[in-house]
């Protein structure tokens, strides 16, 4: 069964969200915009170390444009990572600019290298989508993960989220007897709960990464979303629950094999409690974000009606039925934590 049947609409950033971004210092002037990067004059397919097509294109610019664009890209990196301290640019160079031609917002990925030690990093420049910006902000406020992004007009800049792509982990590491399967199963339960409560949809294994952190006795796993386009957009409740995506079935099977329903419920309650604590710690900014979200459409009306009805039935709470937009639906969902 296909959970998402239609391509998502890209919503521009309008005045309510723009006001929030300016107040919280996320809207800044930048030297290179998405449209500037779109002026490339040639491209080649990008292949991985195994010689397989990554479906990304490495793009090239005319010599008269390249110097200005690459200098601007280094300045943006300094803004993103060092609060605009341009001294960090001294030993950096732009190694590559790649374009994802199949993505919803056709993002550019910037590979930047420190020439002293050859250490490299990535960041992304995308067409700004209000849904994605709301998703990024909610991730920073409500999840255990911090995330950094900047906006200028209709250009969005995002830092790279490191980790093993979910589909790759499932394919290559899930049968490894060395890793702690119960810890991964527990983390998936908590990830599922976070996505459902904050209404982040489409979390199949292509849209999250697994961050592995060694400890002195064990290894910890953190599942992190990397695609926020489906924040509070779809009308079907199950789209916001990663457990229903067939791509995630191998991890779900781990949970079935290794956890009782009572244990699953315990982890769900733990994560809900942690989310409530995070909201209390960022209450002012959460309220401001929801206020902006309630003032602009980020989903078709029919999706709002369907989701509010399905959530009212799921929670046995008619307050959802009063919601007129996705901002109100999300606010009611978050209120269920308290």
Secondary structure, 3 states (H helix, E strand, C coil): CCCCCCCCCCCCCCHHHHHHHHHCCCECCCCCCHHHHCCCCEEEEEECCCCCEEEEEEEECCHHHHHHHHHHHHHHHHHHHHCCCHHHHCCEEEEEEEEECCCCCCCEEEEEEECCCCCEEEEEEEECCHHHHHHHHHHHHHCCCCCCEEEECCEEEEECCCCEEHHHHHHHCCCCCCCCHHHHHHHHHHHHHHHHHHCECCCCCCCEEEEEEECCCCEEEEEEECCCCCECCCCCHHHHCHHHCHHHHHHHHHHHHHCCHHHHHHHHHHHHHHHHHHHHHCHHHHHHHHHHHHCCCCCCHHHHHHHHHHHHHHHCCHHHHHCCCHHHHHHHHHHCCC
